[in-house]
Amino acid sequence: MSGPVADWPAAYATAATRLPWLARRARLTLAGFCCCIDRTLDLAHVLPALMRHHDARAAVLGHELRRRAAAGVGGELCIDWPEGPAWLDGFCDTPASLGGTAAQAANTLAMLGAPVFMALQDRHAAQLGLVHPDVLVATPAGPRPARSLAPDRPGGGKAPHYIFEYARGADVAGIVPPRSTRVIVRFADDGMDNDPAFAAQSVEAAPDAGTGILAGFNSVPPEALPKALAATLRVTDAWRAGGVRWLHLELGDFPNPATRHATLAAVRGRVTSLGMNNNELHNLMPGSEGVDAKALELAERMAVDRVCVHADDWALSVTRGEPRPERDALIVGCLLAATRAAAGHLAVPSGPPADAAYRAPPRPTAILPPGWQLVCCAAPYLRQPRTTLGLGDTFLAGTMLVLGQTEAMPARPAQATATATTEG
């Protein structure tokens, strides 16, 4: 790994000027197989009522959310409380948003003007209305922009996911969280997005694609997982056969470790890139080893060419790819995520957030075998983000945007006014 970037704000400002160039030259991204609706709640507001609820299941959820907030961890839960969604809707005072890793990454790419083709099973009015109009979806006439579709029904589809956000330093039922994050709560298992037309048309589109995103296994019930894995991997195997270089599995948080193990066993050697946040890596590989050592061990165990880990204030990859495109991918991903955190919603960056801090990324601890590269960067860190929702998915979109390019970003595009001093 080469030396650290001397001026992180300048590196991120330069990346912002390069985004239009990246979007114009982007190859297609294939995105599956999860899409849903998110409802967001302020944990500090709802938690006291949740813990006082007469239903014991509500109180159990409340105590678990409080425990996670006290530890500063997010993650995902599936709760057996059928009455929960109707009760929680009374606390939701913000509009619903698009959920699902693949879907949020697709919306990010479309916002930037990059081509993306997404699996979309539910096409009812509420779901379809949250998909960016330029995202391509499967139709009898082939992939078409979502704006060209009419809803197939006014309501129905998957149950929403409920996102409990909490802020660093806030009073959350008597505890003070050490960091800002969110906990995703589902009240039913979703399964993968079953979109047969996308399955067929995405295979036809694979020769034009630079990257493929695979996500959603963490919401599949154990009894349905073997069938979901088999059906999905048949499609993604065909993507790779069609020429997709980076087939990326974003792991996500698995409420059931057994389904995580089964998923990893099934995808070994069949994806080329694996991503997760730092908490997910620690849950998968507990121990005191450095994050780079864990990422390398995981890459070799999973027979992939790349493992990417993101955290609040850094991002890191071990890769068999070239270091400069990987460095650019991490910086663009962090820039997009920080912009969303600062704005409270998806937004095109004009530069890094003005009040961001830059901390030193993790120091290397592992000796990499020949052919492997370690690349890391400091991420723009916000002490009080306006949202923590979808930041990892937004980061993922940025990395795929860069890695799917047919050529590397220029060191100084015509519109650029600043450049990074060295690679990091």
C-alpha positions as CSV (number, residue, x, y, z in Angstrom):
1,M,0.0,0.0,0.0
2,S,1.4,3.4,-0.9
3,G,1.6,6.3,1.5
4,P,-1.4,8.2,3.0
5,V,-3.1,11.0,1.2
6,A,-1.8,14.3,2.6
7,D,-5.0,16.2,2.1
8,W,-8.2,14.2,2.4
9,P,-10.6,17.1,1.9
10,A,-8.8,17.9,-1.4
11,A,-9.0,14.2,-2.5
12,Y,-12.8,14.2,-1.8
13,A,-13.3,17.5,-3.6
14,T,-11.5,16.1,-6.6
15,A,-13.7,13.0,-6.5
16,A,-16.8,15.2,-6.6
17,T,-15.6,16.8,-9.8
18,R,-15.1,13.4,-11.4
19,L,-18.6,12.1,-10.7
20,P,-20.1,13.4,-14.0
21,W,-17.2,11.8,-15.9
22,L,-17.8,8.5,-14.1
23,A,-21.5,8.5,-14.8
24,R,-21.1,9.2,-18.5
25,R,-18.7,6.4,-18.9
26,A,-20.3,3.9,-16.6
27,R,-21.1,0.4,-17.7
28,L,-24.4,-1.2,-16.6
29,T,-24.8,-2.4,-13.1
30,L,-27.1,-5.4,-12.4
31,A,-28.7,-5.1,-9.0
32,G,-30.7,-7.9,-7.2
33,F,-32.4,-9.3,-5.3
34,C,-34.0,-7.2,-2.6
35,C,-36.3,-4.2,-2.6
36,C,-38.7,-3.0,0.1
37,I,-40.2,0.0,1.9
38,D,-38.5,1.6,4.9
39,R,-40.3,3.4,7.7
40,T,-38.0,5.5,9.9
41,L,-38.4,6.3,13.6
42,D,-36.5,8.2,16.2
43,L,-35.6,5.7,18.8
44,A,-35.4,8.3,21.5
45,H,-39.0,9.2,20.8
46,V,-40.5,5.8,20.6
47,L,-38.4,3.7,23.0
48,P,-40.1,4.8,26.3
49,A,-43.5,3.9,25.0
50,L,-42.2,0.6,23.5
51,M,-40.7,-0.5,26.8
52,R,-44.0,0.4,28.7
53,H,-46.1,-1.5,26.1
54,H,-48.6,-4.1,27.6
55,D,-47.4,-6.7,25.1
56,A,-44.4,-8.5,26.4
57,R,-43.0,-8.9,22.9
58,A,-42.9,-5.1,22.5
59,A,-41.1,-4.8,25.7
60,V,-38.5,-7.4,24.7
61,L,-37.9,-5.4,21.5
62,G,-37.6,-2.2,23.4
63,H,-35.0,-3.7,25.8
64,E,-33.0,-5.1,22.9
65,L,-33.0,-1.8,21.0
66,R,-31.9,0.0,24.2
67,R,-29.1,-2.5,24.7
68,R,-27.9,-1.9,21.1
69,A,-28.1,1.8,21.5
70,A,-26.0,1.7,24.7
71,A,-23.3,-0.3,22.8
72,G,-23.5,1.9,19.7
73,V,-24.3,-1.1,17.4
74,G,-27.0,-1.3,14.7
75,G,-27.8,-4.5,12.8
76,E,-31.1,-6.2,11.9
77,L,-33.8,-8.0,13.8
78,C,-36.8,-10.1,12.9
79,I,-39.5,-9.9,15.5
80,D,-42.6,-12.0,16.0
81,W,-45.1,-9.3,16.9
82,P,-47.9,-9.1,14.2
83,E,-49.5,-6.0,15.8
84,G,-46.2,-4.2,15.8
85,P,-46.3,-2.4,12.4
86,A,-49.7,-0.9,13.0
87,W,-48.7,0.4,16.4
88,L,-45.3,1.8,15.2
89,D,-47.0,3.6,12.3
90,G,-48.3,6.0,14.8
91,F,-44.7,7.1,15.6
92,C,-43.6,7.5,11.9
93,D,-43.6,11.2,11.1
94,T,-41.4,11.1,8.0
95,P,-42.3,9.8,4.5
96,A,-41.4,6.2,3.6
97,S,-38.3,5.6,1.7
98,L,-36.8,2.9,-0.6
99,G,-35.3,0.0,1.3
100,G,-33.1,-3.0,0.4
101,T,-29.4,-2.9,-0.4
102,A,-29.7,-3.5,-4.1
103,A,-32.5,-1.0,-4.5
104,Q,-30.8,1.7,-2.6
105,A,-27.6,1.2,-4.5
106,A,-29.7,1.3,-7.8
107,N,-31.3,4.6,-6.8
108,T,-27.9,6.1,-6.0
109,L,-26.5,5.1,-9.4
110,A,-29.5,6.4,-11.2
111,M,-29.4,9.7,-9.3
112,L,-25.8,10.1,-10.7
113,G,-26.9,9.3,-14.2
114,A,-25.3,5.9,-14.4
115,P,-27.1,2.9,-15.9
116,V,-28.5,0.3,-13.6
117,F,-30.9,-2.6,-14.1
118,M,-32.8,-3.8,-10.9
119,A,-34.9,-6.7,-9.9
120,L,-38.4,-5.5,-8.9
121,Q,-41.0,-7.9,-7.8
122,D,-43.5,-5.6,-6.0
123,R,-44.8,-3.0,-8.4
124,H,-47.7,-1.6,-6.3
125,A,-48.0,2.1,-6.1
126,A,-46.2,2.7,-2.8
127,Q,-43.2,0.6,-3.8
128,L,-42.9,1.8,-7.4
129,G,-43.2,5.4,-6.4
130,L,-40.0,5.2,-4.4
131,V,-37.8,3.8,-7.3
132,H,-35.8,6.4,-9.1
133,P,-37.5,7.0,-12.5
134,D,-34.3,6.2,-14.4
135,V,-33.7,2.8,-12.8
136,L,-34.2,0.1,-15.5
137,V,-36.7,-2.7,-14.6
138,A,-37.8,-5.7,-16.6
139,T,-40.9,-5.4,-18.8
140,P,-42.4,-7.6,-21.6
141,A,-40.6,-5.2,-24.0
142,G,-37.2,-5.6,-22.2
143,P,-35.5,-3.3,-19.7
144,R,-37.3,0.0,-19.4
145,P,-37.0,3.0,-17.1
146,A,-39.2,2.8,-14.0
147,R,-40.9,6.0,-15.0
148,S,-42.6,4.1,-17.9
149,L,-44.4,1.7,-15.7
150,A,-47.8,2.0,-14.2
151,P,-48.4,0.4,-10.8
152,D,-50.0,-3.1,-11.0
153,R,-52.2,-2.4,-7.9
154,P,-52.7,0.4,-5.3
155,G,-51.3,-1.5,-2.3
156,G,-50.0,-4.8,-1.0
157,G,-46.6,-6.3,-1.3
158,K,-44.0,-6.9,1.4
159,A,-44.4,-5.5,4.8
160,P,-42.3,-2.4,5.5
161,H,-39.1,-2.5,7.4
162,Y,-38.9,-0.2,10.5
163,I,-35.7,1.7,10.9
164,F,-34.9,2.8,14.5
165,E,-32.3,5.6,14.3
166,Y,-30.5,7.1,17.3
167,A,-28.0,9.9,17.6
168,R,-24.6,10.0,19.3
169,G,-24.9,11.8,22.7
170,A,-28.7,11.8,22.8
171,D,-30.8,10.7,25.7
172,V,-32.3,7.4,24.7
173,A,-34.4,6.1,27.6
174,G,-31.7,7.0,30.1
175,I,-28.6,5.9,28.1
176,V,-26.3,7.9,25.8
177,P,-25.3,6.2,22.6
178,P,-21.5,6.4,21.8
179,R,-22.2,6.6,18.1
180,S,-25.0,7.4,15.6
181,T,-26.5,4.4,13.8
182,R,-29.7,2.5,13.2
183,V,-31.4,-0.9,13.8
184,I,-33.5,-2.5,11.1
185,V,-36.5,-4.4,12.4
186,R,-38.6,-6.7,10.3
187,F,-41.9,-8.3,11.4
188,A,-41.9,-10.9,8.7
189,D,-39.3,-12.7,6.5
190,D,-39.2,-11.2,3.1
191,G,-37.5,-13.7,0.8
192,M,-35.6,-12.6,-2.3
193,D,-37.2,-10.5,-5.0
194,N,-38.7,-13.1,-7.4
195,D,-38.7,-11.3,-10.7
196,P,-38.5,-13.9,-13.5
197,A,-38.3,-11.4,-16.3
198,F,-35.3,-9.7,-14.6
199,A,-33.6,-13.1,-14.2
200,A,-33.9,-13.7,-18.0
201,Q,-33.2,-10.2,-19.2
202,S,-30.3,-9.5,-16.9
203,V,-28.5,-12.6,-18.3
204,E,-29.0,-11.1,-21.8
205,A,-27.6,-7.8,-20.5
206,A,-24.6,-9.2,-18.7
207,P,-22.1,-8.7,-21.6
208,D,-22.8,-4.9,-21.3
209,A,-22.5,-4.9,-17.5
210,G,-19.4,-4.0,-15.5
211,T,-20.7,-5.1,-12.0
212,G,-23.4,-7.1,-10.4
213,I,-24.8,-6.6,-6.9
214,L,-26.2,-9.5,-4.9
215,A,-27.9,-9.0,-1.6
216,G,-30.9,-10.0,0.4
217,F,-30.2,-13.5,1.8
218,N,-30.3,-12.2,5.3
219,S,-34.0,-11.8,5.1
220,V,-34.8,-15.3,3.8
221,P,-36.2,-17.8,6.4
222,P,-34.0,-20.8,6.9
223,E,-36.4,-23.3,5.4
224,A,-36.6,-21.3,2.1
225,L,-32.8,-20.5,1.9
226,P,-31.6,-23.5,-0.1
227,K,-34.2,-22.8,-2.9
228,A,-33.4,-19.1,-2.9
229,L,-29.7,-19.7,-3.1
230,A,-30.0,-22.1,-5.9
231,A,-32.3,-20.0,-8.0
232,T,-30.4,-16.8,-7.4
233,L,-26.9,-18.2,-8.0
234,R,-28.1,-19.8,-11.3
235,V,-28.7,-16.2,-12.5
236,T,-25.5,-14.7,-11.1
237,D,-23.4,-17.6,-12.5
238,A,-24.8,-16.6,-15.9
239,W,-23.8,-13.0,-15.2
240,R,-20.2,-14.0,-14.6
241,A,-20.3,-16.3,-17.7
242,G,-21.5,-13.3,-19.6
243,G,-18.5,-11.2,-18.6
244,V,-19.3,-9.5,-15.3
245,R,-16.0,-9.0,-13.6
246,W,-17.1,-7.8,-10.2
247,L,-20.0,-9.8,-8.8
248,H,-20.4,-8.4,-5.3
249,L,-22.2,-9.9,-2.4
250,E,-23.0,-7.3,0.3
251,L,-23.4,-9.6,3.3
252,G,-25.6,-7.6,5.6
253,D,-26.5,-8.5,9.2
254,F,-28.0,-12.0,9.7
255,P,-30.3,-12.4,12.6
256,N,-29.7,-16.2,12.2
257,P,-26.0,-17.1,12.1
258,A,-26.9,-20.5,10.6
259,T,-28.3,-18.8,7.5
260,R,-25.2,-16.6,7.2
261,H,-23.0,-19.7,7.3
262,A,-25.1,-21.5,4.7
263,T,-25.1,-18.4,2.4
264,L,-21.3,-18.0,2.6
265,A,-20.8,-21.7,1.9
266,A,-23.0,-21.5,-1.2
267,V,-21.4,-18.4,-2.7
268,R,-17.8,-19.5,-2.1
269,G,-16.0,-19.2,-5.4
270,R,-19.1,-17.9,-7.2
271,V,-18.8,-14.3,-6.3
272,T,-15.7,-12.2,-6.8
273,S,-16.2,-9.5,-4.3
274,L,-17.6,-9.5,-0.7
275,G,-18.6,-6.4,1.4
276,M,-19.8,-5.7,4.9
277,N,-19.5,-3.1,7.6
278,N,-17.0,-3.4,10.5
279,N,-19.5,-4.7,13.0
280,E,-20.6,-7.4,10.5
281,L,-17.0,-8.4,10.0
282,H,-16.4,-8.6,13.8
283,N,-19.6,-10.8,14.2
284,L,-18.4,-13.1,11.5
285,M,-14.7,-13.2,12.6
286,P,-14.4,-12.2,16.3
287,G,-10.9,-11.8,17.7
288,S,-8.2,-9.2,18.1
289,E,-6.6,-9.5,14.7
290,G,-6.4,-6.3,12.6
291,V,-9.2,-5.7,10.1
292,D,-6.9,-6.1,7.2
293,A,-5.8,-9.6,8.5
294,K,-9.4,-10.6,8.9
295,A,-10.3,-9.3,5.5
296,L,-7.4,-11.2,3.9
297,E,-8.3,-14.4,5.7
298,L,-11.9,-14.1,4.6
299,A,-10.9,-13.4,1.0
300,E,-8.8,-16.5,0.9
301,R,-11.4,-18.6,2.7
302,M,-14.1,-17.5,0.3
303,A,-12.0,-17.7,-2.9
304,V,-12.9,-14.1,-3.8
305,D,-10.7,-11.4,-5.4
306,R,-11.8,-8.6,-3.1
307,V,-13.1,-8.0,0.4
308,C,-14.3,-4.5,1.3
309,V,-15.1,-3.3,4.8
310,H,-16.6,0.1,5.7
311,A,-16.9,1.9,9.0
312,D,-17.9,5.4,10.3
313,D,-14.5,7.0,9.6
314,W,-12.7,4.7,7.2
315,A,-13.0,2.2,4.4
316,L,-10.6,-0.7,3.5
317,S,-10.2,-3.3,0.9
318,V,-7.9,-6.2,0.3
319,T,-7.9,-6.9,-3.5
320,R,-6.2,-8.7,-6.3
321,G,-7.2,-5.7,-8.5
322,E,-5.2,-2.6,-9.2
323,P,-4.7,-0.3,-6.2
324,R,-5.5,3.0,-7.9
325,P,-9.0,2.1,-9.1
326,E,-9.7,0.5,-5.7
327,R,-8.6,3.7,-3.9
328,D,-10.8,5.8,-6.2
329,A,-13.7,3.4,-5.5
330,L,-13.4,3.7,-1.8
331,I,-13.2,7.5,-1.9
332,V,-16.2,7.8,-4.2
333,G,-18.2,5.5,-2.0
334,C,-17.3,7.4,1.2
335,L,-18.1,10.7,-0.5
336,L,-21.6,9.6,-1.5
337,A,-22.3,8.1,1.9
338,A,-21.1,11.2,3.8
339,T,-23.2,13.4,1.5
340,R,-26.3,11.4,2.3
341,A,-25.5,11.5,6.0
342,A,-25.1,15.3,5.9
343,A,-28.1,16.0,3.8
344,G,-30.4,13.5,5.4
345,H,-31.3,12.0,2.0
346,L,-29.6,11.0,-1.3
347,A,-27.9,13.9,-2.9
348,V,-25.2,14.6,-5.6
349,P,-22.0,15.7,-3.8
350,S,-20.5,19.1,-4.6
351,G,-17.6,18.2,-2.3
352,P,-17.2,16.6,1.1
353,P,-19.3,18.0,4.0
354,A,-17.7,21.1,5.3
355,D,-17.7,20.0,8.9
356,A,-16.4,16.5,8.3
357,A,-13.4,15.3,10.3
358,Y,-10.7,12.9,8.9
359,R,-9.2,10.3,11.2
360,A,-6.3,8.1,10.4
361,P,-7.5,4.8,8.8
362,P,-6.4,1.5,10.4
363,R,-2.7,0.7,10.2
364,P,-1.7,-2.4,8.3
365,T,-1.1,-5.4,10.4
366,A,-0.9,-8.3,7.9
367,I,1.8,-9.4,5.5
368,L,-0.1,-9.8,2.2
369,P,0.8,-12.7,-0.1
370,P,2.0,-11.8,-3.7
371,G,-0.7,-10.5,-5.9
372,W,-2.8,-8.9,-3.0
373,Q,-3.1,-5.2,-2.3
374,L,-4.3,-3.4,0.8
375,V,-6.0,-0.1,0.1
376,C,-7.7,2.1,2.7
377,C,-8.9,5.7,3.1
378,A,-10.2,8.0,5.8
379,A,-13.9,8.7,5.4
380,P,-15.5,12.1,6.0
381,Y,-16.7,11.6,9.6
382,L,-19.7,13.6,10.9
383,R,-20.3,13.8,14.6
384,Q,-24.0,14.4,14.2
385,P,-25.2,12.9,10.9
386,R,-28.7,13.9,9.8
387,T,-29.3,10.2,8.9
388,T,-27.6,6.9,9.2
389,L,-30.1,5.1,6.9
390,G,-28.7,3.4,3.8
391,L,-25.1,4.8,4.1
392,G,-23.5,1.4,3.5
393,D,-25.7,0.8,0.4
394,T,-24.8,4.3,-0.9
395,F,-21.2,3.5,-0.3
396,L,-21.6,0.3,-2.2
397,A,-23.0,2.1,-5.2
398,G,-20.0,4.4,-5.4
399,T,-17.5,1.6,-5.3
400,M,-19.4,-0.3,-8.0
401,L,-19.6,2.9,-10.1
402,V,-15.8,3.1,-10.2
403,L,-14.9,-0.6,-10.4
404,G,-17.3,-1.1,-13.3
405,Q,-15.6,1.4,-15.5
406,T,-14.0,0.4,-18.8
407,E,-11.0,2.6,-18.1
408,A,-9.5,4.3,-15.0
409,M,-10.5,7.8,-13.9
410,P,-8.2,10.5,-15.3
411,A,-5.9,12.0,-12.8
412,R,-7.1,15.5,-13.8
413,P,-10.3,15.7,-15.8
414,A,-11.0,18.9,-17.6
415,Q,-13.4,20.1,-14.9
416,A,-11.2,19.3,-11.9
417,T,-9.8,22.0,-9.7
418,A,-8.0,19.8,-7.1
419,T,-6.3,16.4,-7.1
420,A,-5.2,14.0,-4.5
421,T,-1.5,14.2,-3.7
422,T,-0.7,10.5,-3.5
423,E,-2.5,7.2,-3.4
424,G,-3.8,5.9,-0.1
